């Protein structure tokens, strides 16, 4: 092989070596890169606060981002249909809904509650997914953490005619099985309907979270 041919073979190797040295040099002097990446991550994670839907709603708090995330279904499985879906109705927006909570009993050392969103508009609308749910004190400050989603079943589309309600199961352990380790009693509950960033407020119906276990299921057409 000619001398020129050998140069052509070894030249890319030399360039690759120079590139590798350049990368190592940047890594050695790039100490501020981690700080910049952390700052970018912090900015990206700070989402806008959710607004309340009516004058009776509680002020937003530091739980807004978590609550909204819980209220917004994951892509695909829990996306509610648009207004162009035949027979489905448009998405239920916060201003078309009223929230409520009712104790439904106790079983297997757990207390159960029925969380409802009622369509108060004149037309039909659709819900699909999980609500964002948290507890607040008299000042509107959050108590504990937002409810986590259960894995009981999959989210289904719930079409609500005027006056109809969708139901989601809320569960927490009984105080007696947690050695009295419970959060403070809430003054109100704060509810984010699926795909909404505005919240609703309702009476807590004697709900008190114990054992740091606070779960909510997807909306269904009937109370469980």
GUDRENFI-723470 format. One line per field, with one value per residue (C-alpha): chain; y, x, z; residue number from 1. Coordinates in nm, 4 decimals. Each point is the difference from the previous one (the first is absolute). Layout:
<sites>
cadena: c(A	...)
y: c(Y	...)
x: c(X	...)
z: c(Z	...)
num: c(NUM	...)
</sites>
This chain:
<sites>
cadena: c(A	A	A	A	A	A	A	A	A	A	A	A	A	A	A	A	A	A	A	A	A	A	A	A	A	A	A	A	A	A	A	A	A	A	A	A	A	A	A	A	A	A	A	A	A	A	A	A	A	A	A	A	A	A	A	A	A	A	A	A	A	A	A	A	A	A	A	A	A	A	A	A	A	A	A	A	A	A	A	A	A	A	A	A	A	A	A	A	A	A	A	A	A	A	A	A	A	A	A	A	A	A	A	A	A	A	A	A	A	A	A	A	A	A	A	A	A	A	A	A	A	A	A	A	A	A	A	A	A	A	A	A	A	A	A	A	A	A	A	A	A	A	A	A	A	A	A	A	A	A	A	A	A	A	A	A	A	A	A	A	A	A	A	A	A	A	A	A	A	A	A	A	A	A	A	A	A	A	A	A	A	A	A	A	A	A	A	A	A	A	A	A	A	A	A	A	A	A	A	A	A	A	A	A	A	A	A	A	A	A	A	A	A	A	A	A	A	A	A	A	A	A	A	A)
y: c(0.0000	0.3503	0.2517	0.2140	-0.2922	-0.0495	0.3654	-0.0322	-0.2995	0.1613	0.3533	-0.0782	-0.1710	0.3139	0.2154	-0.2347	0.0245	0.3778	-0.0046	-0.2316	0.2268	0.2984	-0.1740	-0.0905	0.3590	0.1341	-0.2487	0.1059	0.3721	-0.0144	-0.0020	0.2559	-0.2229	-0.1985	0.3193	0.1210	-0.3339	0.0033	0.3539	-0.0965	-0.3009	0.2206	0.2492	-0.2759	-0.1546	0.3211	-0.0012	0.2757	0.0046	-0.1150	0.2520	-0.0586	-0.0280	0.1900	0.2474	-0.2868	-0.1785	0.0081	0.1925	-0.1962	-0.1334	-0.1680	-0.3278	0.1364	-0.1631	-0.3399	0.0210	0.0995	-0.2809	-0.2446	0.1467	-0.0124	-0.3542	-0.1574	0.0237	-0.2452	-0.2166	0.2801	0.2786	0.1075	0.0442	0.3343	0.1688	-0.1656	-0.3514	-0.1213	-0.0393	0.0686	0.3682	0.2525	-0.0281	0.0976	0.3211	0.1113	0.2739	-0.2636	-0.2185	-0.0156	-0.2144	-0.2021	-0.2655	-0.2541	-0.2749	-0.3411	-0.2345	-0.2018	-0.3344	-0.1922	0.2641	0.2772	0.2861	0.0747	0.3205	0.0826	0.3005	0.1421	0.2532	0.1063	0.1610	0.3261	0.1242	-0.0301	-0.2352	-0.3246	-0.0221	-0.2776	-0.0923	-0.2575	-0.0601	0.0750	0.3106	0.1936	-0.0040	0.1619	0.1187	0.3562	0.1757	0.3108	0.2218	-0.1929	-0.1568	-0.3599	-0.2794	-0.2935	-0.1102	-0.0231	-0.3312	-0.2616	-0.1941	-0.3547	-0.2735	-0.1423	-0.0273	0.2387	0.3437	0.0001	0.2786	0.1296	0.2057	0.2210	0.1389	0.3106	-0.0802	-0.3320	-0.0767	-0.1952	-0.1961	-0.0768	-0.2124	0.1634	-0.2243	0.0389	-0.2411	0.0105	0.1939	-0.3075	-0.1989	0.2752	0.0618	0.3378	0.1252	0.2273	0.3339	0.3025	0.0076	0.2057	0.2954	-0.0586	-0.2290	0.1375	-0.1771	0.0374	-0.1622	-0.1966	0.2209	0.3156	0.2359	0.1783	-0.1544	-0.0542	-0.0062	-0.2132	-0.1091	-0.2798	-0.2186	-0.1032	-0.1222	-0.0259	-0.1674	-0.2514	-0.2099	0.2344	-0.1945	0.2099	-0.1354	0.0871	-0.2070	0.0939	0.1431	-0.2444	0.0295	-0.1461	0.0131	-0.3103)
x: c(0.0000	0.1383	0.1095	-0.2959	-0.2305	0.1402	-0.0565	-0.3599	-0.0398	0.1617	-0.1356	-0.3533	0.1631	0.1972	-0.3134	-0.1935	0.2779	-0.0111	-0.3808	0.0323	0.2634	-0.2276	-0.2902	0.2234	0.1211	-0.3519	-0.0960	0.2954	-0.0756	-0.3807	-0.0802	-0.2752	-0.1848	-0.1655	-0.1285	-0.1413	-0.1725	-0.1447	-0.1267	-0.1627	-0.1649	-0.1300	-0.1515	-0.1618	-0.1603	-0.1603	-0.3355	-0.2611	-0.2308	-0.3571	-0.2766	-0.3210	-0.3230	-0.2427	-0.0005	-0.0629	0.3201	0.3015	0.3146	0.2602	0.2938	0.3351	-0.1727	-0.1356	0.2583	-0.0395	-0.3777	-0.0132	0.2294	-0.2225	-0.3067	0.1449	-0.0251	0.3019	0.0229	-0.2160	-0.1665	-0.1799	-0.0381	-0.3621	-0.1683	-0.0372	-0.3237	0.0091	-0.0438	-0.3481	-0.2313	0.2753	-0.0501	0.2752	0.2459	-0.1441	0.1694	0.0233	-0.2600	-0.2567	0.0509	-0.0743	0.2084	-0.1271	0.1232	-0.1998	0.1066	-0.1100	0.1139	0.2860	0.1420	0.3250	0.1355	-0.0511	-0.2440	-0.1561	-0.1419	-0.1855	0.1457	-0.2455	0.0156	-0.3489	-0.0760	-0.1782	-0.0144	-0.2931	0.1768	0.1955	0.3720	0.2558	0.2553	0.2765	0.2792	0.0883	-0.0707	0.2707	-0.0938	0.1537	-0.1041	0.0223	-0.0303	-0.2059	0.2683	0.0004	0.3390	0.0505	-0.0047	0.2308	0.0425	-0.2463	-0.1791	0.1784	-0.1707	-0.1153	0.0648	-0.3516	-0.1290	0.0556	-0.1420	-0.3101	-0.1851	-0.2876	-0.2621	-0.2047	-0.3355	-0.1217	-0.0331	0.1880	0.3079	0.3235	0.1395	0.3513	0.0908	0.2111	0.1631	0.2070	0.0747	-0.2086	0.1509	-0.0110	0.2469	0.2610	0.0620	-0.1636	0.2553	-0.2227	0.0211	-0.1835	-0.3717	-0.0605	-0.2347	-0.0572	0.0999	0.1490	-0.0872	0.1445	-0.2185	0.1925	0.1672	-0.0735	0.2313	-0.2764	-0.1176	-0.3239	-0.0534	-0.2324	-0.0755	0.2347	-0.2826	0.2021	0.2885	0.3229	0.3038	0.1800	0.3125	0.1216	-0.2216	-0.2329	-0.1209	-0.2548	-0.1303	-0.1073	-0.3427	-0.2820	-0.3687	-0.1171	0.1121	0.1879)
z: c(0.0000	-0.0807	0.2579	-0.0939	0.0641	0.3491	0.0800	-0.1002	0.2341	0.3035	-0.0386	0.1389	0.2985	0.0803	-0.0319	0.2284	0.2543	-0.0112	0.0466	0.2995	0.1542	-0.0580	0.1777	0.2940	0.0194	0.0083	0.2716	0.2139	-0.0166	-0.0199	0.3711	-0.0442	-0.2486	0.2772	0.1626	-0.3299	-0.0584	0.3526	-0.0491	-0.3290	0.1654	0.2819	-0.2415	-0.2059	0.3080	0.1192	-0.1766	0.0161	0.2996	-0.0388	0.0392	0.1899	-0.1913	0.2202	0.2845	0.2421	-0.0965	0.2256	-0.0968	-0.1887	0.1991	-0.0418	-0.0837	-0.3244	-0.2277	0.1658	0.0043	-0.3631	-0.0979	0.1768	-0.1663	-0.3507	-0.1447	-0.1690	-0.3758	-0.1896	0.2645	0.1801	-0.2549	-0.0089	-0.3391	-0.1707	-0.0906	-0.3434	0.1412	-0.1016	0.2968	0.2515	0.0710	0.0611	0.2877	0.3375	0.1071	0.3605	-0.0409	-0.1063	0.3079	0.3720	0.2368	0.2947	0.2433	0.2003	0.2414	-0.1288	0.2747	0.1421	-0.1112	0.0553	0.2410	-0.2562	-0.0301	-0.3370	-0.1455	-0.3216	-0.1810	-0.2537	-0.2796	-0.1101	-0.3348	0.0840	-0.3609	-0.2403	-0.2421	0.0086	0.0625	0.0504	0.2662	-0.0266	0.2470	0.3585	0.2063	0.1755	0.3687	0.3060	0.3453	0.1287	0.3337	0.0814	-0.1547	-0.3258	0.0712	-0.1033	0.2572	-0.0751	-0.3608	-0.2909	-0.0427	-0.2093	-0.2790	0.0555	-0.2540	0.0273	-0.3547	-0.2877	-0.0631	-0.2205	-0.1703	0.2130	-0.1822	0.2298	-0.0998	0.1791	0.3702	-0.0148	0.2108	-0.0471	0.2968	0.1273	0.3046	0.2708	0.2618	0.3163	0.2888	0.3144	0.2876	0.2232	-0.2127	-0.0288	0.3729	-0.0367	-0.2529	-0.2021	-0.1769	0.1346	-0.0789	-0.3151	-0.0309	-0.3719	-0.2858	-0.3198	-0.3255	-0.3502	-0.2704	-0.2671	-0.2618	0.2005	0.1882	0.1901	0.3256	0.1874	0.3755	0.2112	0.3560	0.1198	0.1357	0.3087	-0.2137	0.1975	-0.1535	0.2205	-0.0473	-0.2766	-0.2421	-0.2160	-0.3358	-0.2663	-0.2915	-0.3539	-0.0713	-0.0709	-0.0781	0.3341	0.3616	0.1149)
num: c(1	2	3	4	5	6	7	8	9	10	11	12	13	14	15	16	17	18	19	20	21	22	23	24	25	26	27	28	29	30	31	32	33	34	35	36	37	38	39	40	41	42	43	44	45	46	47	48	49	50	51	52	53	54	55	56	57	58	59	60	61	62	63	64	65	66	67	68	69	70	71	72	73	74	75	76	77	78	79	80	81	82	83	84	85	86	87	88	89	90	91	92	93	94	95	96	97	98	99	100	101	102	103	104	105	106	107	108	109	110	111	112	113	114	115	116	117	118	119	120	121	122	123	124	125	126	127	128	129	130	131	132	133	134	135	136	137	138	139	140	141	142	143	144	145	146	147	148	149	150	151	152	153	154	155	156	157	158	159	160	161	162	163	164	165	166	167	168	169	170	171	172	173	174	175	176	177	178	179	180	181	182	183	184	185	186	187	188	189	190	191	192	193	194	195	196	197	198	199	200	201	202	203	204	205	206	207	208	209	210	211	212	213	214	215	216	217	218	219	220	221	222	223	224)
</sites>
